Amino acid sequence: MDLHSILAITDLSPQGNRAVHRAAMLAAQHRALLKLMHAPRDFDAPDGSCARHEDMARLAAEIHGRFGILVKSVATGGAGNLHAVAEEARWADLLVVSEPRRRESAKAFFCSHPIERLQRSVPCPILLARLEVFHRYRRILVAVDFTPESRKLVKLAWSLDGDAQVELFHALNTLLEGKLRYADVSERAMKVYRHESMREARERLFSLSDSSTARRNRVLAAIGRGDVARQAVVQQQHADAELLVIGKRRSSRISDFLFGSVAQRVLWWSSGDVLVVPHDLRIDPKPRSAIPRAIEKAA
């Protein structure tokens, strides 16, 4: 994926500026234009302060001097709400935001995570920057489910930072196993089922790693069992991965409220950075040589 334009949202707080610094580091890597936009941390209250324009101009100058990149401060017209952010993000290749406030209100309950709401109207991936920015991403975890969209996630992760170590993760669904137990299937048959499921998952992980872009580093792979969101967050902590990449199908607010989504739960549970990638995103990386067949199972 080629990044030409990155939009970073900040409320000018230390937490909000983490998104700016992470976006600046990515812009420097990809020689992309960085656009800065001010918005309240919860995206709800309108921003009517003229003084914010001067603060944003100073921040843009600081980022330009520090990273040596082209930086543009986007005027909000007095409204830094979710709609204004979504409109500006339609012209960006990546949207970077910081951790919103977690509120236990009825509105927060019914309206879901702000990133979930943005993802319904923004065509580009959305990066939630939680961590302090000291260096580029060194370890990236990609949650895959072996659908055709999984290849897009892997390509995107590898194109994000060519020097990062990438680990592919898949969680085996234990729902069918529970149904087999309920049907009184023998323990021997259960063991055969688990063995075959694990073998098939390993083969598919190998296929995903073997069919993508050239890498100097080895590709790691790990397999978990159980709830995908919970296991992905646990694996992110275990692998000490600064970034977790996960796909998200576009769905309505009602659908997300009734059925939830893996991405939604990952956003709430993860303590690291999370990149939410829409499944309908088109990724056309520049052609490179074939990747070496090097994959090892993570501990």
Steps between C-alpha positions, in 0.01 A plus 500: 500500500638839400435780749487840331285689750457437874245681717573525875239618750602663828343693785847648571533300822807277558281196430354656188843593367604135508288462188685791340845362581410150377351643182809717449730201536297306243491803268879527521537131411266524201582859398134585539318825565390533862178689566419606856147563620376610841202325657376444856611170642145366506414651157177640647552859611545764225835675484432872486830635634697714254810453716509137387609613153817654642565192716458271199729721290771478766458123520527469122820704500643288780422175320645631174824596672530173690414254223581699187164426337234709329235590760168673444261621769138442397248769598195351669271798450416491870382139495731217595223247535482147365331608176768760423776247565330242278465752216870593511609135534333415170803656328764320710669161467519456878319656796685511832314577823576475871311320776156656552357543848313197625167608638238281658209702358198372310626679187838330520326165547273532197732691267801267535868593478574823304731305270215261425283795402778651289562169328144498365564817300878514444649291217856491638653296786482657846791479743432537872827629650519422871871449560769760558698545179868424552577310180347344191287189532736209568241222539165483323233236567245427226178318593389285204197280438604352161239693302623674182518823701771349722754532219427871486571534871833321467606710200402818679696406814811420298476820297448710814856443619739282303733453799239389753464138605155381399313221675183341363243384752194281462260389772330163454127519555400269785125536436481190281703309755238585760227376270686174448525453876129570532437231235695256718783452249778274630819646646702329230296670229546831680878458500495422128289809436738723701803354324351557154389852587849587621665345193272688262559828684878458479483429127287807438729720707794373298312576178427856615863566588637335186290689250577857595767764478873433543632523854845493650366379833329174577123490525363377828170320538293417806173315553261545791171345603180675598357849457686676219502847655612388843766265364635766263539747786670236716737414214581869445612522862686167484685596180566855629361631172456875492237475226209261443349498150143378468235508229148634534198455277288808458175457689220708640490638853209268580693196377805587710281564803308172470782269396817689585816459294850366550650840418273672750608272784867524404479880513370484855726225633835572336750719686719552191451664162229355276459540124143436380489423128172495304456174312408682179827698496693473175870433550728508198859481626792549268625168359801352674690173494355185652512451874734227631335196649580578860240460764528381853247432770505748786526368850 
